[in-house]
Amino acid sequence: MRALCALWRDGGTGRGRPCRHGPGRGAGLDRTALRAAMPAGAARNALDCALFALEARLAGVSAATLAGLPEPGPVVTAYTLSLDTPEKMHAAAAANAARPLLKIKLGGDGDDERLGAVRAGAPNARLIVDANEGWTPASFADRMAACARHRVSLIEQPLPQASDDMLIDLPRSVPVCADESAHTAADIPRLARLYDAVNIKLDKTGGLTEALEMASAARAAGLDIMVGCMLATSLAMAPALLIAGEAAHVDLDGPLLLARDRTPGLVFEGSTILPPDPRIWA
């Protein structure tokens, strides 16, 4: 915390030494300056969330209060089933059939069989399909029909980012969500023409500060919000819980997929994430 306070106070220059990044940078690095100094990504996310926590602690308030949001409550997260053979995905689905929301990783050829196997293994769960940019315009109609037949609730990134403009001309019976195409609030006007929802991941937005702006822009554009994550500990999930309360879909199961989480970590009751211990983050 002392090191972070120094970074916040003098911009990381070390007690007022000249800053190699130019005049004015040594005056202090806050969240606004950070967004100008670094590109969106995981490194900026780490610093932004640390500065967010520091700012809240110095003000004597919670991070939620600082953000103007209610304190996080319990939320249900998706649980991810990895891409595998239909037989193994059926077994994984059956083992997790009591979970209310499953996210299925798919990858192209054989996806219809995988999807059918998962639905047979977990007949009552809501399903999200992560297509991982694996569809093409030619395969779109058949795979969309299969998703509708198996009662899929949402499809993440069916087409590659480079060709997702084609979505504007492709009929859909299941909502589609931008993932690889979604990075910052500046992307929202374009995404709103193509998608029904947007997956906000703090490691892509470059921090909670940008993620909050992206969520606000998405709501204003009529997009549903999904809050997602990379594979990471509870420390990476806790800031995202500030957005999860207003999200239509939550996918913050990263700690469940690790061999060992940090201590203290988030508490999961099945697929429900309980309100976080403030010692985790802020």
PyMOL commands that set and color helices and strands:
alter all, ss='L'
color gray80, all
select helices_A, chain A and resi 2-10+25-27+31-37+42-59+63-67+86-95+111-121+137-149+161-169+185-194+202-205+208-220+234-237+241-244+254-257
alter helices_A, ss='H'
color red, helices_A
select strands_A, chain A and resi 75-76+79-81+101-105+126-130+152-156+176-178+197-200+224-227+249-250+268-269+272-273
alter strands_A, ss='S'
color yellow, strands_A
deselect
rebuild
show_as cartoon
